[in-house]
């Protein structure tokens, strides 16, 4: 048991970053993140921490009312995903697990 705990603590087993790293290694996400700021909205606490590490220029959006102001954003909120996927205003660029990267079709530039 001590050995298994040690492996988990060292990240050898159960590395929590694998799904986020896989999601962010997608070619389209690499291209987008190299030239655009990606915003975070309604992401889980764990995902927020990991995204802020792997996407250091990312910022969090506090309200869905401000979504029209941002070009690219990631959410882990399945209810928000369901709403946006039905909208012509937003396009799903990539997804992995409960991580969804959207493009705002009407806003091609980011505002801070």
Residue frames as qw, qx, qy, qz and C-alpha x, y, z in Angstrom:
[[0.000, 0.886, 0.463, 0.000, 0.00, 0.00, 0.00],
 [0.307, -0.784, 0.106, 0.529, 2.83, 2.40, 0.82],
 [0.408, -0.123, 0.607, 0.671, 4.43, 1.68, -2.55],
 [0.201, 0.623, 0.665, 0.359, 1.20, 2.40, -4.41],
 [0.144, -0.931, -0.258, 0.214, 0.74, 5.67, -2.51],
 [0.402, -0.559, 0.333, 0.644, 4.30, 6.65, -3.36],
 [0.353, 0.187, 0.681, 0.613, 3.68, 5.99, -7.07],
 [0.056, 0.822, 0.543, 0.163, 0.51, 8.12, -6.99],
 [0.291, -0.871, -0.060, 0.391, 2.31, 10.94, -5.18],
 [0.388, -0.405, 0.484, 0.672, 5.13, 10.92, -7.73],
 [0.507, 0.570, -0.092, -0.639, 2.68, 10.98, -10.62],
 [0.018, -0.266, 0.913, 0.309, 3.77, 7.60, -11.95],
 [0.017, -0.404, -0.909, -0.098, 0.26, 6.19, -11.43],
 [0.040, -0.791, -0.600, 0.117, -2.89, 8.21, -11.87],
 [0.298, -0.111, 0.086, 0.944, -1.22, 11.34, -13.30],
 [0.215, 0.709, 0.541, -0.398, -4.01, 13.98, -13.22],
 [0.070, 0.660, -0.248, -0.706, -2.41, 15.94, -16.03],
 [0.368, 0.003, 0.827, 0.425, -2.71, 13.31, -18.77],
 [0.311, 0.672, 0.666, 0.089, -6.14, 14.28, -20.09],
 [0.039, 0.937, 0.056, -0.342, -5.37, 18.02, -20.02],
 [0.272, -0.553, 0.581, 0.531, -1.96, 17.49, -21.63],
 [0.395, 0.226, 0.819, 0.349, -3.52, 15.31, -24.32],
 [0.226, 0.840, 0.484, -0.097, -6.28, 17.86, -24.95],
 [0.034, -0.922, 0.124, 0.365, -3.77, 20.72, -25.23],
 [0.403, -0.369, 0.671, 0.501, -1.39, 18.78, -27.47],
 [0.564, 0.605, 0.561, 0.042, -4.01, 18.77, -30.24],
 [0.469, 0.147, 0.322, 0.809, -2.56, 20.53, -33.32],
 [0.021, -0.730, -0.405, -0.550, -5.48, 22.96, -33.63],
 [0.504, -0.835, -0.205, 0.081, -5.22, 23.99, -29.97],
 [0.650, -0.312, 0.126, 0.681, -1.46, 24.51, -30.25],
 [0.307, 0.375, 0.373, 0.791, -1.96, 26.78, -33.28],
 [0.234, -0.814, -0.376, -0.375, -4.78, 28.73, -31.63],
 [0.611, -0.746, -0.145, 0.223, -3.03, 29.17, -28.28],
 [0.638, -0.103, 0.135, 0.751, 0.20, 30.35, -29.91],
 [0.161, 0.277, 0.274, 0.907, -1.52, 33.37, -31.47],
 [0.418, -0.561, -0.297, -0.650, -4.67, 33.89, -29.36],
 [0.193, -0.245, 0.686, -0.657, -5.61, 34.13, -25.73],
 [0.495, -0.282, -0.780, -0.260, -7.84, 31.29, -24.60],
 [0.357, -0.395, 0.322, -0.783, -10.29, 32.14, -21.86],
 [0.234, -0.113, -0.951, 0.171, -11.74, 29.80, -19.26],
 [0.486, -0.241, 0.053, -0.838, -15.38, 29.75, -18.22],
 [0.853, -0.214, 0.155, -0.450, -17.14, 27.41, -15.82],
 [0.651, 0.340, -0.670, 0.106, -14.18, 25.06, -15.52],
 [0.827, -0.482, -0.283, 0.063, -13.69, 22.74, -12.58],
 [0.375, -0.886, 0.269, 0.045, -11.22, 23.83, -9.93],
 [0.759, -0.247, 0.499, 0.339, -8.77, 21.09, -10.89],
 [0.620, 0.535, 0.394, 0.419, -9.00, 21.96, -14.60],
 [0.034, 0.991, 0.018, 0.128, -8.60, 25.66, -13.83],
 [0.533, -0.716, 0.397, 0.210, -5.36, 24.96, -11.99],
 [0.722, -0.003, 0.560, 0.406, -4.03, 22.74, -14.79],
 [0.461, 0.752, 0.339, 0.326, -5.10, 25.11, -17.59],
 [0.114, -0.987, 0.109, 0.001, -3.51, 28.06, -15.80],
 [0.601, -0.516, 0.514, 0.329, -0.26, 26.07, -15.70],
 [0.605, 0.149, 0.644, 0.445, -0.34, 24.80, -19.30],
 [0.242, 0.704, 0.388, 0.543, -1.94, 27.98, -20.73],
 [0.405, -0.357, -0.363, 0.759, -0.31, 30.70, -18.60],
 [0.019, -0.019, -0.158, -0.987, -1.84, 33.52, -20.64],
 [0.283, -0.494, -0.750, -0.337, -5.38, 32.23, -20.07],
 [0.174, -0.139, 0.361, -0.906, -7.86, 34.28, -18.05],
 [0.040, 0.376, 0.910, -0.169, -11.10, 33.30, -16.40],
 [0.257, -0.340, -0.341, -0.838, -14.44, 34.67, -17.58],
 [0.158, 0.013, 0.709, -0.687, -16.81, 35.21, -14.68],
 [0.531, 0.394, 0.462, -0.591, -20.15, 35.30, -16.50],
 [0.487, 0.289, 0.745, 0.352, -21.65, 33.67, -19.58],
 [0.238, 0.896, 0.310, -0.210, -23.15, 37.08, -20.39],
 [0.054, -0.836, 0.364, 0.407, -19.70, 38.25, -21.47],
 [0.736, 0.022, 0.618, 0.276, -19.05, 35.32, -23.86],
 [0.568, 0.766, 0.269, 0.138, -19.72, 37.43, -26.98],
 [0.039, -0.959, 0.268, 0.077, -16.64, 39.49, -26.07],
 [0.439, -0.549, 0.693, 0.161, -14.19, 36.59, -26.40],
 [0.551, 0.469, -0.550, -0.418, -12.94, 34.67, -29.42],
 [0.658, 0.114, -0.744, 0.022, -11.75, 31.40, -27.87],
 [0.449, -0.485, 0.478, -0.579, -12.74, 29.81, -24.59],
 [0.422, 0.045, -0.905, 0.042, -12.68, 26.48, -22.81],
 [0.617, -0.362, 0.225, -0.662, -15.37, 25.10, -20.55],
 [0.138, 0.087, -0.981, 0.102, -15.82, 21.87, -18.62],
 [0.429, 0.201, 0.496, -0.728, -19.49, 22.66, -17.95],
 [0.187, 0.180, 0.908, 0.328, -21.63, 20.10, -19.80],
 [0.193, 0.748, 0.579, -0.263, -24.78, 22.25, -19.47],
 [0.072, 0.783, -0.179, -0.591, -22.99, 25.21, -21.05],
 [0.182, -0.228, 0.819, 0.494, -21.58, 22.89, -23.72],
 [0.259, 0.456, 0.849, 0.068, -25.11, 21.65, -24.56],
 [0.167, 0.851, 0.296, -0.400, -26.35, 25.23, -24.87],
 [0.024, -0.714, 0.397, 0.576, -23.44, 26.43, -27.03],
 [0.311, -0.073, 0.863, 0.392, -23.37, 23.43, -29.35],
 [0.303, 0.634, 0.712, 0.009, -26.92, 24.33, -30.46],
 [0.058, 0.879, 0.086, -0.466, -26.00, 27.93, -31.18],
 [0.704, 0.609, 0.149, 0.334, -24.84, 29.22, -34.55],
 [0.048, -0.967, 0.200, -0.151, -22.76, 31.83, -32.71],
 [0.406, -0.652, 0.639, -0.028, -20.25, 29.32, -31.37],
 [0.817, 0.368, -0.423, -0.134, -18.27, 26.54, -33.01],
 [0.834, -0.461, 0.301, 0.048, -16.76, 23.57, -31.17],
 [0.334, 0.760, -0.551, -0.087, -13.09, 23.41, -32.19],
 [0.485, 0.249, -0.822, 0.163, -11.96, 20.48, -30.08],
 [0.705, -0.501, 0.161, -0.476, -13.06, 18.33, -27.16],
 [0.528, 0.195, -0.803, 0.193, -11.62, 15.66, -24.96],
 [0.260, -0.315, -0.786, 0.464, -13.52, 14.23, -22.02],
 [0.069, -0.852, -0.503, 0.129, -15.34, 17.20, -20.47],
 [0.268, -0.535, 0.157, 0.786, -12.96, 19.82, -21.93],
 [0.475, 0.681, 0.525, 0.189, -14.49, 21.85, -24.75],
 [0.261, -0.343, 0.177, 0.885, -12.77, 24.54, -26.79],
 [0.356, 0.756, 0.549, -0.026, -15.14, 26.91, -28.57],
 [0.271, 0.047, 0.259, 0.926, -14.72, 29.65, -31.16],
 [0.227, 0.678, 0.402, -0.572, -17.02, 32.64, -31.11],
 [0.541, 0.417, 0.566, 0.462, -17.97, 32.98, -34.79],
 [0.132, 0.915, 0.289, 0.248, -18.71, 36.69, -34.49],
 [0.281, -0.927, 0.246, 0.040, -15.68, 37.84, -32.55],
 [0.884, 0.337, -0.145, 0.290, -12.36, 37.18, -34.21],
 [0.339, 0.517, -0.420, 0.664, -10.26, 39.27, -31.81],
 [0.572, -0.460, -0.600, 0.318, -9.81, 39.14, -28.05],
 [0.106, -0.775, 0.071, -0.619, -10.42, 41.99, -25.68],
 [0.458, -0.015, -0.701, 0.547, -8.83, 42.04, -22.24]]
